[in-house]
Amino acid sequence: MSRNKSKLLRKTAILGTAFTIALGGSALGPRLAPVAEAHGGSEDFVALRPLMNEFGAAVKWDSFAGTITLTKNGTIVKIKPNSNVALVNGTRLEMEAPVILKKNVAYVSHHFVNEVFQSGLDQTFQVEKVANPLNPLTSAEIAETVTILKASGNYKDGYRFTEIALKEPPKDQVWNFVLTGKPVAANRTSGFVILDGKTVMEGTVDLVTKQVLSFAEVPGAHGMILLDDFAAVQSAIETSPEYAEALLKRGIKDVKQVVSTPLTVGYFGGKDELRQDKRYLKVVAYLNTGDGNYWAHPIEDLVAVVDLELKKVIKIEDAGVIPVPMKPTPYDGRDKVAATPSKPLEITEPEGKNYKITGNTIHWQNWDFHLRLDSRVGPILSTVTYNDQGKKRKVMYEGSLGGMIVPYGDPDVGWYFKAYLDSGEYGMGTLTSTLQRGKDVPDNAVLLDATIADFTGTAMTIPNAMSVFERYAGPEYKHQEMGQDNVSAERRELVVRWISTVGNYDYIFDWVFAQNGTIGINAGATGIEAVKGVVSDTMHDDTAAEDTKYGTLIDHNIVGTTHQHIYDFRLDLDVDGESNSLTAIDPVIADNTVGGPRESAMQTVQRIVATEKEAAQKFDPSSIRLATNENKENKVGNKVSYQLIPYAGGTHPIAKGANFSTDEWLYNRVNFMDKQIWVTRYDPNERYPEGKYPNRADKDTGLGQFTSNDESIVNTDNVIWLTTGTTHVARAEEWPIMPTEWVYALLKPWNFFDQTPTLNLNGKQ
């Protein structure tokens, strides 16, 4: 998975974690057209479509009904030309002036946006009465953090920030606030991580007392890769005589046509001959031929090592010349005849949304949860509760992507070091991809902006960073009794979607809430495969067997190299409370000891898993693993639980784990990838399965370290870590762009309720 400098640098303008919804007059822009004598008086009118484009609302014209439909997040407005009545989410609103149609252009009053979209008829967005203590830092708080740090005397020019984010208050205080409304006692605090050259510094700031609470160096740590490192690498290869000479051997005379991809170098115990105390990146590159897809033109077997402090190439690794594949291979369909257009598929909510967003808290059906964006792991969903017949029950304190890794299996010079810890080394929240309605998300989605700090410590806004939408998900249940009326119910789901683009790959993450208490976590990989240039044109060539030793020939002179996508989700489940255990239920074939013609019987063996090391396991899909509250029972005495299900998808129904020998450095640095279930005692500082500073780490500072003391996890506050993923063997149908391939994790109530929780979907009105 390569990283492209120019693509990621374009994101510096939209980096940015508080939601912002602009509905006021500031979104209007200039008046676009005056029209006189509107309904008995002189009014300033503006053309509707450009006004709505600027405001961010979709416009549709129904020629049969003669109506215009405007859609902006939770608001749906229907209007007719020459009428001053609008329907806002199905409710009649009388406007000060009618819509005027003149020469097939609709005009509205310049008050139209405020009048209609701030009518109060859309109740999707609510203002918080009391700020949630988990709300992300505002732009002002990010700036204040830097100001306090500078005033403390600890700051110096040249510092670069890898993180400025909320330092969460104590968990018990947050739960108390959510359930009772009692404010947290802890002061609002921010945490930061700084790069001073190659040195990592971290600390915290009290935003109330305006003091730096801690500031210290992290010995031996290598910090994350920052966006300005991409520019430094490109500049280094463009000014390197040695690199230019290596390119010339391949017939490339203009280094400006070379696109660098700065890659972390990993750790190999010195076998790669790179000093451990240096801040290095390796560069593999592609040739921009003008077809819009430089990924299809790898400059194979050429690697430059760049020292980020010196900002220069310090080593060239050249394994010989492989001709650059030059066949034009655009991935956007520009060379194809367009498919027959699909007829419109409309998803409408004419009476508005079934959910409310109050600040950063989302309420839908019986679910309530808090949502914020983190610069490293993306969306964090907190304080998840389910309202069970009037009682809010705890389900999960916090859930997020913990980390992920994409290791490649090719040992060649340009590939052996490729094992990207996308969130831990690059920051997937920073690389958030702006969502496009109707393509990335359905038309009925609400789009949410987010604000994070960039590497200069400046607050930046990411527009349309996350989305929320409701969808039909099939029958919730159905039964047709002979001679009686059918009984069935529609299943609805609420989806929180986020996409991160990390070089050539785009990762889609969905958090899916069902009315019946189930939570799904879906991870989809799309984008463009990282490919290898080879001599072979087809599989009939003499060189094909050697060229495809570590991958699949997916195009002439192009091999898709075998690799893995492995995701780990950090799930701080609090099933009906913080004291939980891991229950293992295993099916067994038992002898029939009670008589009759059967030789065997199906039974289960149930036990409580005692310790952290015992809990770490490869998932057997025939087994059942539960997060159980042994102190709570349902009405018949079963312990309330949630089932833990990590599984893959598509061509890989089982998440296999690491595809490496146990003596690999990678295997021992990143333990999380080889087991699908881990359970640890809750520690607010244990947030990442690969450890906080995994770049160039020589040992596991994540789950391997977290479980090394083998603490008891019986009736304690635990965190569940679910790992899923695939071994990605390339195929022709994934080139030059890859249809989304999904893998999954699922949290399912298991005796959590007394009966089917969605019976009320068929209840009497």
LINZI-V439885 format. One record per run of one state. SS is the DSSP state (H for helix, E for strand, L for the rest). FROM is the first residue (numbers start at 0). TO is the last residue. If there is no record, write none. Layout:
[[SS FROM TO] [SS FROM TO]]
This chain:
[[L 0 3] [H 4 12] [L 13 23] [H 24 26] [L 27 33] [E 34 37] [L 38 39] [E 40 42] [L 43 43] [E 44 46] [H 47 54] [L 55 56] [E 57 61] [L 62 65] [E 66 71] [L 72 73] [E 74 78] [L 79 79] [E 80 80] [L 81 83] [E 84 87] [L 88 89] [E 90 93] [L 94 97] [E 98 101] [L 102 103] [E 104 108] [L 109 110] [H 111 116] [L 117 123] [E 124 125] [L 126 137] [H 138 150] [L 151 158] [E 159 166] [L 167 169] [H 170 179] [L 180 187] [E 188 195] [L 196 197] [E 198 205] [L 206 209] [E 210 216] [L 217 225] [H 226 237] [L 238 239] [H 240 247] [L 248 253] [H 254 256] [E 257 262] [L 263 278] [E 279 286] [L 287 292] [H 293 295] [L 296 296] [E 297 306] [L 307 310] [E 311 317] [L 318 353] [E 354 357] [L 358 359] [E 360 363] [L 364 365] [E 366 373] [L 374 376] [E 377 387] [L 388 389] [E 390 407] [L 408 417] [E 418 419] [L 420 420] [H 421 425] [L 426 430] [E 431 431] [L 432 435] [E 436 436] [L 437 439] [E 440 440] [L 441 444] [E 445 452] [L 453 457] [E 458 479] [L 480 484] [E 485 501] [L 502 503] [E 504 513] [L 514 517] [E 518 526] [L 527 529] [E 530 532] [L 533 542] [H 543 546] [L 547 549] [E 550 554] [L 555 556] [E 557 560] [L 561 561] [E 562 572] [L 573 577] [E 578 590] [L 591 598] [E 599 608] [L 609 609] [E 610 610] [H 611 614] [L 615 615] [E 616 616] [L 617 622] [E 623 632] [L 633 637] [E 638 646] [L 647 647] [E 648 648] [L 649 650] [E 651 651] [L 652 663] [H 664 668] [L 669 669] [H 670 673] [L 674 675] [E 676 680] [L 681 701] [H 702 705] [L 706 710] [E 711 711] [L 712 714] [E 715 727] [L 728 730] [H 731 733] [L 734 736] [E 737 749] [L 750 757] [H 758 761] [L 762 764]]
